[in-house]
Amino acid sequence: MKSPIVLLIGFLFATLLISCGREILFPRTEKTSYHSFMAVKTACTLKFAQAGLCSEINWITGPTVDQESSFTVTFWNEKEASSKGSWVEPNAQVGAFIRMTCCGSVFFPKVNKVENGKYLVSNVKFTPGKWEVYVQLKKGDVVEKQFVTVNLDD
C-alpha cells in the first residue's frame, strides 16, 4: 500500500523539479512579448513600456536567405489605439540587430531615420534557421529591447 503513495510523491516531486528547472534555464522575460501581443491581436506588437511607445516591423524585402532583407520600424504613443495615428520620434537612440537562437550569432544591420518615428533597417542578412529580430531604444545607460521571431528553416 505504501508503494503507490511513495511513487505518487516521487512523481510529483520530479515534476516540480523539472518545471523549476525550465524556469531557471528559460526564464520568462520581455522577449515573449511579441507572441503574447499577437495572440490577443493588439496593434502594439513591440511594446517599449519605459518609453511609453509601441512599435511595429513592416517587411519591405524578406525575411529571406536568398537576398538581403529590409524592414521599416514605426513608433507611436502607447496610449494610441494603433499606428494609424501620428508617428512619434523616440527620445532615445534607435537600434536593431538580429540574433540566431541556436548559437547566439549576432548581426547588426544598417539603421537609418526615414522621418520622425519611422526608421529603415537594411542590409539584414539571414542564414537558414531561427532568428530573433530586435529593435532597441537606448538612452544613456538604459536599453529597452523587444523582438519578433523569424523562422527560416529549409
C-alpha positions in Angstrom: 0.0 0.0 0.0 2.9 2.3 0.7 4.4 1.8 -2.7 1.8 3.7 -4.8 1.9 6.6 -2.3 5.7 6.7 -2.5 5.6 6.5 -6.3 3.0 9.3 -6.4 5.0 11.6 -4.1 8.2 10.8 -6.1 6.4 11.6 -9.4 5.0 14.9 -8.0 8.5 15.8 -6.7 10.1 15.0 -10.0 7.5 17.1 -11.9 8.2 20.0 -9.6 11.9 19.8 -10.1 11.6 19.6 -13.9 9.2 22.6 -14.0 11.5 24.6 -11.8 14.5 23.7 -14.0 12.7 25.0 -17.0 12.1 28.3 -15.3 15.7 28.6 -14.3 17.0 27.6 -17.8 14.5 29.5 -19.8 13.3 32.5 -17.7 10.3 34.4 -18.9 11.3 37.9 -20.0 10.1 40.6 -22.2 11.3 38.5 -25.1 8.0 36.7 -25.2 6.0 39.9 -25.6 5.7 39.7 -29.4 3.9 36.4 -29.2 1.6 37.4 -26.4 0.7 40.6 -28.1 0.0 38.8 -31.4 -2.2 36.2 -29.5 -4.6 39.0 -28.4 -4.3 40.8 -31.7 -3.5 44.2 -30.3 -1.8 46.7 -32.5 1.2 47.1 -30.2 3.4 44.3 -31.4 6.6 45.7 -29.8 5.9 47.5 -26.5 8.5 49.8 -25.1 7.0 50.3 -21.6 9.7 52.6 -20.2 9.5 54.9 -23.2 5.7 54.7 -23.4 5.8 53.7 -27.0 4.5 51.0 -29.3 6.3 49.8 -32.4 5.9 47.5 -35.3 8.0 46.0 -38.0 6.9 46.0 -41.7 9.0 43.9 -44.0 9.9 45.5 -47.3 12.1 42.7 -48.6 12.1 39.3 -46.9 12.7 37.9 -44.5 14.6 35.5 -46.7 18.0 33.8 -47.1 18.0 34.4 -50.8 18.7 38.1 -50.7 19.3 40.9 -48.2 16.2 41.7 -46.3 14.9 45.1 -45.1 12.1 46.5 -43.0 10.7 49.7 -41.5 10.1 50.3 -37.8 7.5 52.8 -36.8 6.8 54.2 -33.3 3.7 55.7 -31.7 2.4 56.6 -28.3 1.4 53.5 -26.3 -1.9 55.3 -25.4 -2.9 55.4 -29.1 -5.1 52.6 -30.3 -2.9 51.8 -33.3 -0.2 53.0 -35.5 -2.8 54.8 -37.7 -2.3 57.9 -35.7 0.8 60.1 -36.0 4.2 58.5 -35.5 6.3 59.6 -32.6 10.1 60.1 -32.5 11.6 58.2 -29.6 13.5 60.2 -27.1 16.3 57.6 -27.4 18.7 56.2 -30.0 17.0 53.6 -32.2 19.0 50.4 -33.0 18.4 47.0 -34.4 20.1 43.6 -34.6 19.4 40.0 -35.4 20.3 37.0 -33.2 20.3 33.4 -34.2 18.6 31.5 -31.4 20.6 28.3 -31.7 24.0 29.6 -31.3 23.8 33.3 -30.4 25.3 34.6 -33.7 24.6 38.3 -33.9 24.4 40.6 -37.0 24.0 44.4 -36.9 22.2 45.8 -40.0 22.1 49.4 -41.0 19.5 51.7 -39.3 18.6 55.0 -40.9 15.9 57.5 -39.9 13.4 58.0 -42.7 11.2 60.5 -41.0 10.1 61.3 -37.4 9.1 58.0 -35.8 10.0 55.8 -38.9 13.3 54.0 -39.4 14.6 51.9 -42.3 16.6 48.8 -41.3 18.5 47.4 -44.3 21.3 45.0 -45.2 19.7 42.3 -43.0 21.4 39.0 -43.8 19.8 35.8 -42.7 21.0 32.2 -43.0 18.6 29.3 -42.6 17.5 28.8 -39.0 15.5 30.5 -36.3 16.2 34.2 -35.6 15.2 36.9 -33.3 14.9 40.4 -34.9 15.5 43.0 -32.2 14.6 46.7 -32.1 16.0 48.6 -29.2 15.9 52.1 -27.7 19.0 53.3 -25.8 19.1 56.4 -23.7 22.2 56.7 -21.6 22.7 53.5 -19.7 19.0 52.4 -20.2 18.4 50.0 -23.0 15.0 48.7 -23.8 14.7 45.8 -26.3 11.9 43.9 -28.0 11.9 41.3 -30.7 10.0 39.3 -33.2 10.9 35.7 -34.2 11.7 34.7 -37.8 12.0 31.0 -38.7 13.9 30.4 -42.0 14.3 26.6 -41.8 14.6 24.8 -45.1 
